[in-house]
Amino acid sequence: MVYLKHFNLKIAPFENTPDPMFFFYSKEHKEAFARLEYVVSTKKPLCLITGEYGSGKTLLAYTLQNKLSSKNYQVVYSGNPFLPPDELIHYLLLSLSVGGVRKFLLKKLRHYIFSVRYLKEMFRLGNTL
């Protein structure tokens, strides 16, 4: 990386995944970050951050993740908004490191998914309950 030496940089500033170390708190980013912190502190179930491509949404999420991880929160980040509900729940459970609870919940989830698929198939075949 020639530009590291040329600009006397110690770390490459541009990578495939955003690095919270390079997060710049512009007026808009401060506001968005404050809103995210509010959502977490008040235990709101959901938060949506929107913005143009390259505006810093992912970097904002990673910065919040770093801050919360240092406070013993378990944070799961999914960059795929198109996961079906059962796959999202599965992803979340696999991402959380809660040992026995995770195994129990995964077992329940598999049973639920099987039940839903079974009922859908029965309905498709014209069976009624």
C-alpha positions in Angstrom: 0.0 0.0 0.0 2.0 2.9 -1.4 -0.4 5.5 -0.1 0.3 4.5 3.6 3.9 5.5 3.2 3.2 8.5 1.0 0.7 10.0 3.5 2.6 8.7 6.6 -0.4 6.6 7.7 -0.1 3.8 10.3 -3.4 2.1 9.5 -5.2 1.7 6.2 -8.2 4.1 6.4 -10.3 2.3 3.7 -11.3 -1.3 4.2 -14.3 -3.5 3.2 -15.9 -3.1 6.6 -16.2 0.2 8.3 -13.9 0.8 11.3 -15.5 2.7 14.3 -12.0 4.1 15.0 -12.5 6.4 12.0 -16.1 7.5 12.9 -16.6 11.3 12.5 -19.3 12.8 14.7 -20.9 15.3 12.3 -24.0 17.1 13.4 -26.2 14.5 11.7 -24.2 11.5 13.0 -24.4 12.9 16.6 -28.2 13.1 16.3 -28.5 9.6 14.9 -26.1 8.2 17.5 -28.1 9.9 20.3 -31.3 8.4 19.0 -29.7 4.9 18.9 -28.5 5.3 22.5 -32.0 6.4 23.5 -33.5 3.3 21.9 -31.1 1.1 23.8 -31.4 2.9 27.1 -35.2 2.8 27.0 -35.3 -0.8 25.7 -37.3 0.0 22.6 -37.8 -3.1 20.5 -36.8 -1.7 17.2 -35.0 1.2 15.5 -34.7 2.1 11.9 -31.8 4.3 10.5 -32.1 5.3 6.9 -29.8 7.3 4.7 -28.1 7.4 1.3 -25.5 4.8 0.3 -22.2 5.7 1.9 -23.7 8.0 4.5 -22.4 6.1 7.5 -25.3 3.9 8.6 -23.2 0.7 9.0 -20.3 2.6 10.6 -22.9 4.1 13.0 -24.1 0.6 13.9 -20.6 -0.7 14.4 -19.7 2.3 16.6 -22.8 1.7 18.8 -21.9 -2.0 18.9 -18.4 -1.2 20.1 -19.7 1.1 22.8 -22.4 -1.3 24.0 -20.0 -4.3 24.0 -17.7 -2.5 26.3 -20.7 -2.1 28.7 -21.4 -5.9 28.7 -24.3 -5.8 26.2 -24.7 -8.6 23.7 -25.0 -7.0 20.3 -26.0 -8.8 17.1 -25.8 -7.0 13.8 -27.5 -8.1 10.7 -26.9 -6.3 7.5 -29.5 -8.3 5.7 -33.0 -6.7 5.9 -34.5 -9.3 3.7 -34.2 -12.4 5.9 -37.5 -14.2 6.5 -38.7 -14.1 10.1 -37.7 -17.6 10.9 -34.2 -17.2 9.5 -33.8 -13.9 11.3 -34.7 -15.5 14.6 -32.3 -18.4 13.8 -29.5 -16.0 13.0 -30.1 -14.0 16.2 -30.1 -17.2 18.4 -26.9 -18.5 16.7 -25.2 -15.1 17.2 -26.0 -14.9 20.9 -23.6 -16.8 23.2 -26.0 -18.0 25.8 -25.2 -21.7 25.9 -28.0 -23.8 27.2 -30.6 -21.2 26.7 -29.6 -21.0 23.0 -29.9 -24.8 22.6 -33.3 -24.8 24.1 -34.5 -21.9 22.0 -33.1 -23.4 18.8 -34.9 -26.6 19.6 -38.2 -24.6 20.1 -37.5 -22.7 16.9 -37.0 -25.8 14.9 -40.2 -27.3 16.3 -42.1 -24.0 15.4 -40.7 -23.9 11.9 -41.6 -27.6 11.3 -45.1 -26.9 12.6 -45.6 -23.9 10.4 -44.4 -25.7 7.3 -46.6 -28.7 8.2 -49.7 -26.5 8.5 -48.9 -24.7 5.3 -48.6 -27.9 3.4 -51.8 -29.3 4.9 -53.6 -26.1 3.9 -52.1 -26.3 0.4 -53.3 -29.9 0.0 -56.8 -28.7 1.0 -57.0 -30.1 4.5 -58.8 -28.1 7.1 -58.3 -28.2 10.9 
